[in-house]
Amino acid sequence: MSMTAAMTLNDLRRRGSAALLAELGPVGFVRYIQQFSAGRGDYTREHQQLADSLTLDQAWSLVTGDKSSTIELRCSGSDSQ
């Protein structure tokens, strides 16, 4: 039986965090951990609202990077005020 199989999940998490911190340093460790945060809001609802508010031409302009048309993107769930 390997050593990791005998560890509790808490021990595994603690040792894994220590290894990441040692390898990546404090900033790299935090950046790595931030990748797995749950986030906020309702992505599906906000994405549907955005998709419903765009015309096909506006969506194509976003895809192609056409800067000639001005499109204001807003989601009702955003934190901006």
C-alpha positions as CSV (number, residue, x, y, z in Angstrom):
1,M,0.0,0.0,0.0
2,S,1.4,3.4,-0.9
3,M,1.9,6.2,1.6
4,T,-0.7,8.4,-0.1
5,A,-3.4,5.7,0.2
6,A,-2.9,5.5,4.0
7,M,-3.3,9.3,4.4
8,T,-6.5,11.0,5.4
9,L,-8.0,13.4,2.9
10,N,-7.1,16.3,5.2
11,D,-3.4,15.1,5.3
12,L,-3.3,14.7,1.5
13,R,-4.8,18.2,1.1
14,R,-2.3,19.7,3.6
15,R,0.7,18.0,2.0
16,G,-0.4,18.8,-1.5
17,S,-0.8,22.5,-0.6
18,A,2.6,22.5,1.0
19,A,4.2,21.0,-2.1
20,L,2.5,23.5,-4.4
21,L,3.5,26.4,-2.2
22,A,7.1,25.1,-2.1
23,E,7.2,24.7,-5.9
24,L,5.2,27.7,-7.1
25,G,5.8,30.2,-4.3
26,P,3.1,32.2,-2.6
27,V,1.9,34.1,-5.7
28,G,1.9,31.1,-8.0
29,F,0.1,29.0,-5.3
30,V,-2.7,31.6,-5.0
31,R,-3.0,31.9,-8.8
32,Y,-3.3,28.1,-9.1
33,I,-5.9,27.8,-6.3
34,Q,-8.0,30.6,-7.8
35,Q,-8.5,28.5,-10.9
36,F,-10.8,26.3,-8.8
37,S,-13.0,28.8,-7.1
38,A,-16.7,28.4,-7.6
39,G,-17.3,32.0,-8.9
40,R,-20.5,34.0,-8.5
41,G,-23.7,34.5,-10.3
42,D,-25.7,32.4,-12.7
43,Y,-23.6,32.0,-15.8
44,T,-26.3,30.1,-17.8
45,R,-28.9,32.8,-17.2
46,E,-26.6,35.7,-17.9
47,H,-25.3,34.0,-21.1
48,Q,-28.9,33.4,-22.3
49,Q,-29.8,37.1,-21.6
50,L,-26.7,38.2,-23.5
51,A,-27.5,35.9,-26.4
52,D,-31.1,37.0,-26.5
53,S,-30.1,40.7,-26.6
54,L,-27.8,40.5,-29.6
55,T,-28.7,40.5,-33.3
56,L,-26.9,38.1,-35.6
57,D,-24.9,41.0,-37.0
58,Q,-23.8,42.2,-33.6
59,A,-22.8,38.6,-32.6
60,W,-20.8,38.3,-35.8
61,S,-19.1,41.7,-35.1
62,L,-18.0,40.3,-31.7
63,V,-16.7,37.1,-33.2
64,T,-14.7,38.8,-36.0
65,G,-13.5,41.7,-33.8
66,D,-15.2,44.3,-36.1
67,K,-14.7,47.6,-34.2
68,S,-16.9,49.6,-36.6
69,S,-20.1,48.8,-34.7
70,T,-20.5,49.7,-31.0
71,I,-22.1,47.0,-28.9
72,E,-22.9,47.6,-25.2
73,L,-22.8,44.3,-23.3
74,R,-24.6,44.2,-20.0
75,C,-25.8,41.4,-17.8
76,S,-28.4,42.1,-15.2
77,G,-26.5,40.0,-12.7
78,S,-23.2,42.0,-13.0
79,D,-21.8,43.9,-10.0
80,S,-21.1,47.1,-12.0
81,Q,-23.2,50.1,-11.0
